[in-house]
Amino acid sequence: MTQLKRHPDNPILNPNPDHHWEKESAFNGCIALGPDNTYHMVYRALSDQKQQNGVTLNVSSIGYAKSDDGIHFKDQRQIIFPEFDWEIYGCEDPRITYIDGKYFIFYTALSMYPFAPYGIRLAVATTQDFKTFKKHPVTTFNSKAMGLFPEKINGKYAALLTMNTDIPPAKIALALFDKEEDIWSPFYWTDWYENPNTHLLHLLRDIRDQVELGAPPIKTDYGWLFIYSYITNYMSDNKQFGIEAVLLDLNNPTKILGRTRDTLLKPEKDYELHGIVKDVIFPSGALFKNDEFMLYYGAADTRTCVASCKTNDLLDEIRPQKKTGKEIATAQDKKFVKYLSNPIIKPTMELSWQKKGTFNPAIIYLDNKVHIIYRGQSDSGVSVMGYASSRDGLHIDEHLHSPIYTPREEFEIKNESGNSGCEDPRISKIDDRLYMTYTAYDGSSPPRVALTSISIDDFLNKTWNWETPRLISPPGVDDKDACIVKATNSNKYIAFHRLGNVIWLDFLRDLEFPDYKYLSGGIIAQARKDKWDDLKIGIAGPPMETEKGWLLFYHGVSKSNKSYKVGAMLLDLDDPRKILGRTDEPLLEPTEPYETQGQVPNVVFPCGSAIINGVIYLYYGGADSITAVATMHLNTLLDILQNK
């Protein structure tokens, strides 16, 4: 675990009592190395009390100092101070980046007093010589601390910023600009803020914590190194400030490749424990110097300090490591092999609709891509459907920040406390449409099976024109775990569902389901005495058609420990009521922490699978909390089932 070492000359920047504009403090310094190899630092300075627009207060402005070595700074002077209405009560916490022959200095502008979220926004000043500046208000909403990337990404200017810092929990997000003027365009920011969740970095581990931008990102061979402040128990009297780092994808900086396992630094020294605000360290600037990583930070909101470590030590901790072991099952594996980088989808604290869980995924393989529709659950227990996709079946390439399907009918909207919504989807391709079954639950009545559909074109275009859902299981009966597929050699449809503790099968002439027409059929498989599935069973995802028969995965629960495990059946293609083979032992069972610890411990619960190049990819929920994937060769499993 990497730890930063404080420089023996700390603090490297102190308030100057001879300068009224920085008499109280000189902190949160950010640094840029200019083309002349001079280190340019901008920092937040706090004055002694003065009259500002008829109000007596300590006013923040931006100071400047320079250095030949990045440690010893001289010529402290004020460069940015309140001039306009949009910054009249203070200019705080600058971040500096050199790009395109000029320096961009972003800072927090305060426009109202008493201070209120609406009056706390971002501004920018640009300069080439630190003598003349062009200033612009930037954001149109509550925001602080913006760091510009030091080079364009895919031809666009890029910046990270902290939004809603005064409406906790704050969120760190990415903004991309086609041209420089977009940075301060109110039209750009109005459009950007309409869907802020689509720009987020997912850094929060607990909703009680707070994250805020630290230093502008630094480019490495492995990705963008980004340093930020992580504050635990932010809303309490026991908040604790720490500093963490992540590595972001070079082309898509919202994608996190790795992160530090613990804080890099916490308040310990006297100059960090005592000051204007005690027990505070706050990262504000960073750079590489020879083989050292240098971090500049504010201490107790009073002075600026620096700490360092070996660059390679930090990068080795957070960059993706080459795995040792199998990523995908071999033909010799007689059970499913879990992906080494599971879970592939985890709850996101910044997104309220999936804070509690992202699990029980349906999948469909279309357009050479695995499309994952998972159950997202909020803190209040409401379930919706989220979307992600993968080109190789393992790595998530796209993950939408808004749900694609939400409760819309009375039978799935909560009328009492507890869980409710749209749960545990299964999806099948029938002709030119995708049919999705799911468990509809209003929080009080027994759960029922609902059916909706969408055209394949709309689905691939992410135009979520879902058909109005219909209930297709009878009222007053607990019916779950359902799917519908088209029969192989007829125009009929086959429906599987779990009524009671057993699997039922029903043949359907059509998919109309007029009033009072519900799933029924007959039992095709039951729990087995003295085996691992002796309490209850239900289908996993829709069965997959193979040359040997329908391959149906199912979950089984044991009486002994209520553990959910996974087995398989081979059903006759023409008459799927005939079971040709069934596994005697589970093919997948909970062993990993993400399966044994969660909302419901000891659960692996698949709702979908795909066959890609002869390999089965099985997608499942772990402990009603996360989504994971495991693989097994198709022919290996068929051989097992045919020998039963």
Secondary structure by P-SEA (a helix, b strand, c coil): cbbbbbbcccccbbbbcccccccccccbbbbbbccccbbbbbbbbbbccccccccccbbbbbbbbbbcccccccccccccccccccccccccbbbbbbcccbbbbbbbbbccccccccccbbbbbbbcccccbbbbbcccccccbbbbcccccccbbbbcccccccccccccbbbbbccccccccaaaaaaaacccccccccccccccbbbbbccccccccccbbbbbbbbccccccccccbbbbbbcccccccccccccccccccccccccccccccbbbbbccccccccbbbbbbbccccccccccccaaaaaaacccccccccccccccccccccccccccbbbbcccccccccccbbbbbbcccbbbbbbbbbcccbbbbbbbbbbcccccccccccccccccccccccccccccccccbbbbbbcccbbbbbbbbbcccccbbbbbbbbbaaaaaacccccccccccccccccccccbbbbbccccbbbbbbbcccbbbbbbbccccccccbbbbbbbccccccccccccccccccccccccccbbbbbbbbbccccccbbbbbbbbcccccccccccccccccccccccccccccbbbbbccccccccbbbbbbbccccccbbbbbbaaaaaaaaaac
